């Protein structure tokens, strides 16, 4: 296992620090590493390191010593060079590269995060053409990278012709998601392109970061291994572009399935963070639950005994809809809904639910009624403000939405004067895996007995996708941004 992108910083000239880096590399079971740092920097905000003869000479002197003292690990000396169109800067940097025996030179285009993406890609091509480098550093693939496939393929083809490698970077700043990694590996295979793996560590604790997981993913892609996740139940709402799911169920192992809370781009799951087992009978055809349903239920269940049957839900999207279902299952019947616009599928769903539960769910235009409980599911500061201003004394206010703009702060005097009860419930924070597992299993049992097929809420849907989903599922409710 290698890590071919490790910044030394002070360790460039301090051999005691460099030796600590070597020890950390061994601890991470790395057998090949590239120690380096930046040369001259284009941005005045960043400090150059390997840009003066005295410093560079000391760097090579220390590298020689640690290599002799650590023959069990391959230690390489390198530099990461900023690409620039400025001829004076470029000539100065290329002179440094050519004047010293660096084992590897990483060339990187920095500081173009806000630039037009086509210009960024062209800069990488110009760097390949004009810089004496060995490795192309952390090529950025934006969410819309598929629109630029021809240009990206041009970069891979040109780099291969010049016998350059690509830095598969595992840092959070530059790591390709699983779809991007799969796409690039297929290109590398097509052209016979070589690549290195690097953590881009900027301190000792980042050495080998995410390296083991990256190796596993690469091996699975290259070997066309079976995906671990059979079906992703819910996509992460804030990242619909390229999103493949936030909760998924895995294949059966020992007559059990794992429910996996994964990263939104993971097609291959190798660490089951916050996962728990569910009975194998729940399959991709009949599972009918989402992260949002679990979120609403886990928030409301502990306070069911203080909620009276006179409830206003503001917002009938993901969270509001599933919270309403959980309330109906717990015998609440008088539920009002305030939403900007009631969609046809929502109206049909409410009609069916009223018949099935003998309930009195209705749409309302304002907050001006004497409700016992307000469930805020929009994340709007203005909505929270309206609730607090119109809520009756002793009301309960459940905040399932988060006002990300942070413009409205709840006045504690209002809470005190009206004796309001506030309950927060966004995400699943503060709840143990045991609590989540119990409520999730409860929801599975509830849903397995219900016909939810007509309650489909699909955002950003392509033509025909709802019909495709309904045809695919035996028992299905999906109040999500869906991605097939």
Secondary structure, DSSP 8 states (H G I E B T S, - for coil): -EEEEEE-GGGGT-HHHHHHHHHHHHHTT-SEEEEE-B-S-SSTTS---S-SHHHHHHHHHHHHHHHHH-TTSEEEEEEEEE--S-HHHHHHHHHHHHHS--SEEEEE--S-TTS-HHHHHHHHHHHHHHS--SEE------TTGGGGHHHHHHHHHHHHHTT-EEEEE-STTT---HHHHHHHHHHHHHHT-EEEEE--BSSGGGTTTTHHHHHHHHHHHHTT---SEEEEEE--GGG-TT---SEEEE--BTTEEEEEE--TT-SS--S-TT-EEEETT--TTT----HHHHHHHHHHGGGGGG--S-EEEE--SHHHHHHHHHHHHTT--EEEEE-S---HHHHHHHHHHHHHHT-EEEE-S-S-S--SEEEE-S--HHHHHHHHHH--TT-EEEE-S--TT------HHHHHHHT-EEEE-STTTT--HHHHHHHHHHHHHHHHTS--TT-EEETT--TTHHHHHHHH-SS--EEE----
